[in-house]
Amino acid sequence: MNQANQASNNNSQVVNSFHEEVARLLQQLVANRHQYFPNRSTAVRIHGELTRGRPYNRMRMNRRKLLRFSVATSVQITDWRVFNRAVDLFMDTATPQEKLGYALLAEEVNTLIRRRR
């Protein structure tokens, strides 16, 4: 019984730590929002970064992936689960116009990817 309680406590500490790390990263992203909204990259630059030395026949970009790409260039990533969750929550804070900007840029990148096939 004692081992079960200890395991339960360890699991809840891991969950709390995860949520705390997500909250910290999200707070950092919100504080530096101007770096990501609106996206200042061009489709050509993003396409070049994404396809450098990689097969791209299955690659498809969307606004969520594009924001993750933009954030990944400026944040040190220690846990991809924390990173992905924080960036997804960050996208939820975007205005409809900001989301549309990312969606349109993602489509431009996808057009470049399709042309290279």
C-alpha positions as a LaTeX table, in Angstrom:
\begin{tabular}{lrrr}
\hline
Residue & $x$ (\AA) & $y$ (\AA) & $z$ (\AA) \\
\hline
Met1 & 0.00 & 0.00 & 0.00 \\
Asn2 & 2.83 & 2.39 & 0.84 \\
Gln3 & 4.48 & 1.73 & $-2.55$ \\
Ala4 & 1.21 & 2.51 & $-4.33$ \\
Asn5 & 0.93 & 5.85 & $-2.51$ \\
Gln6 & 4.55 & 6.68 & $-3.31$ \\
Ala7 & 4.04 & 5.85 & $-7.01$ \\
Ser8 & 0.91 & 8.00 & $-7.05$ \\
Asn9 & 2.80 & 10.90 & $-5.46$ \\
Asn10 & 5.64 & 10.54 & $-8.00$ \\
Asn11 & 3.17 & 10.57 & $-10.89$ \\
Ser12 & 1.46 & 13.69 & $-9.63$ \\
Gln13 & 4.83 & 15.42 & $-9.17$ \\
Val14 & 5.71 & 14.62 & $-12.79$ \\
Val15 & 2.36 & 15.97 & $-13.99$ \\
Asn16 & 2.74 & 19.13 & $-11.89$ \\
Ser17 & 6.27 & 19.63 & $-13.19$ \\
Phe18 & 5.06 & 19.22 & $-16.78$ \\
His19 & 2.30 & 21.78 & $-16.31$ \\
Glu20 & 4.69 & 24.19 & $-14.60$ \\
Glu21 & 7.19 & 23.93 & $-17.44$ \\
Val22 & 4.44 & 24.43 & $-20.01$ \\
Ala23 & 3.19 & 27.49 & $-18.10$ \\
Arg24 & 6.71 & 28.94 & $-17.91$ \\
Leu25 & 7.34 & 28.53 & $-21.62$ \\
Leu26 & 3.90 & 29.86 & $-22.51$ \\
Gln27 & 4.50 & 32.91 & $-20.35$ \\
Gln28 & 7.82 & 33.49 & $-22.15$ \\
Leu29 & 6.13 & 33.18 & $-25.55$ \\
Val30 & 3.34 & 35.57 & $-24.62$ \\
Ala31 & 5.87 & 38.09 & $-23.28$ \\
Asn32 & 7.75 & 37.92 & $-26.62$ \\
Arg33 & 4.61 & 37.69 & $-28.76$ \\
His34 & 5.84 & 40.38 & $-31.16$ \\
Gln35 & 8.58 & 37.99 & $-32.35$ \\
Tyr36 & 6.02 & 35.51 & $-33.66$ \\
Phe37 & 2.92 & 37.50 & $-34.61$ \\
Pro38 & 2.90 & 38.35 & $-37.41$ \\
Asn39 & 5.37 & 35.84 & $-38.83$ \\
Arg40 & 8.21 & 37.77 & $-40.47$ \\
Ser41 & 9.68 & 34.88 & $-42.46$ \\
Thr42 & 9.16 & 34.29 & $-46.14$ \\
Ala43 & 7.85 & 31.08 & $-47.64$ \\
Val44 & 11.11 & 30.66 & $-49.59$ \\
Arg45 & 13.24 & 30.90 & $-46.44$ \\
Ile46 & 11.03 & 28.49 & $-44.50$ \\
His47 & 10.95 & 26.05 & $-47.41$ \\
Gly48 & 14.73 & 26.15 & $-47.64$ \\
Glu49 & 15.14 & 25.47 & $-43.92$ \\
Leu50 & 12.62 & 22.64 & $-43.93$ \\
Thr51 & 13.93 & 20.83 & $-46.97$ \\
Arg52 & 17.66 & 21.21 & $-46.40$ \\
Gly53 & 19.03 & 17.68 & $-46.58$ \\
Arg54 & 15.65 & 16.04 & $-45.99$ \\
Pro55 & 13.20 & 14.22 & $-48.18$ \\
Tyr56 & 10.13 & 16.38 & $-48.59$ \\
Asn57 & 7.77 & 14.20 & $-50.58$ \\
Arg58 & 5.52 & 13.65 & $-47.55$ \\
Met59 & 6.05 & 17.01 & $-45.92$ \\
Arg60 & 3.02 & 19.22 & $-45.47$ \\
Met61 & 2.97 & 22.46 & $-43.51$ \\
Asn62 & 0.06 & 23.87 & $-41.52$ \\
Arg63 & $-0.23$ & 26.90 & $-39.25$ \\
Arg64 & 0.50 & 24.90 & $-36.09$ \\
Lys65 & 3.68 & 23.38 & $-37.55$ \\
Leu66 & 4.71 & 26.76 & $-38.90$ \\
Leu67 & 4.40 & 28.40 & $-35.48$ \\
Arg68 & 6.36 & 25.53 & $-33.92$ \\
Phe69 & 9.06 & 26.03 & $-36.56$ \\
Ser70 & 9.21 & 29.77 & $-35.83$ \\
Val71 & 9.39 & 29.31 & $-32.08$ \\
Ala72 & 11.94 & 26.49 & $-32.30$ \\
Thr73 & 14.44 & 28.85 & $-33.93$ \\
Ser74 & 14.44 & 31.12 & $-30.87$ \\
Val75 & 13.81 & 28.87 & $-27.85$ \\
Gln76 & 16.00 & 26.19 & $-26.31$ \\
Ile77 & 14.02 & 22.95 & $-26.30$ \\
Thr78 & 14.65 & 20.53 & $-23.46$ \\
Asp79 & 11.40 & 18.56 & $-23.65$ \\
Trp80 & 9.48 & 18.29 & $-26.91$ \\
Arg81 & 6.24 & 17.46 & $-25.10$ \\
Val82 & 6.46 & 20.69 & $-23.10$ \\
Phe83 & 7.43 & 22.63 & $-26.22$ \\
Asn84 & 4.59 & 21.26 & $-28.36$ \\
Arg85 & 1.96 & 21.82 & $-25.67$ \\
Ala86 & 3.10 & 25.38 & $-24.91$ \\
Val87 & 3.19 & 26.33 & $-28.59$ \\
Asp88 & $-0.26$ & 24.84 & $-29.18$ \\
Leu89 & $-1.61$ & 26.89 & $-26.27$ \\
Phe90 & 0.21 & 29.92 & $-27.66$ \\
Met91 & $-1.53$ & 29.46 & $-31.01$ \\
Asp92 & $-4.83$ & 29.45 & $-29.11$ \\
Thr93 & $-4.04$ & 33.03 & $-27.99$ \\
Ala94 & $-3.71$ & 34.21 & $-31.60$ \\
Thr95 & $-6.37$ & 36.39 & $-33.14$ \\
Pro96 & $-8.28$ & 35.08 & $-36.18$ \\
Gln97 & $-6.23$ & 37.44 & $-38.37$ \\
Glu98 & $-2.94$ & 36.10 & $-36.94$ \\
Lys99 & $-4.09$ & 32.51 & $-37.47$ \\
Leu100 & $-5.06$ & 33.35 & $-41.04$ \\
Gly101 & $-1.62$ & 34.86 & $-41.65$ \\
Tyr102 & 0.04 & 31.63 & $-40.54$ \\
Ala103 & $-2.38$ & 29.52 & $-42.59$ \\
Leu104 & $-1.69$ & 31.55 & $-45.74$ \\
Leu105 & 2.06 & 31.37 & $-45.23$ \\
Ala106 & 1.81 & 27.61 & $-44.67$ \\
Glu107 & $-0.05$ & 27.30 & $-47.99$ \\
Glu108 & 2.73 & 29.24 & $-49.74$ \\
Val109 & 5.29 & 26.84 & $-48.28$ \\
Asn110 & 3.19 & 23.86 & $-49.39$ \\
Thr111 & 3.03 & 25.28 & $-52.92$ \\
Leu112 & 6.83 & 25.46 & $-53.00$ \\
Ile113 & 7.09 & 21.90 & $-51.69$ \\
Arg114 & 4.68 & 20.61 & $-54.37$ \\
Arg115 & 6.66 & 22.38 & $-57.12$ \\
Arg116 & 9.87 & 20.62 & $-56.11$ \\
Arg117 & 8.42 & 17.11 & $-56.28$ \\
\hline
\end{tabular}
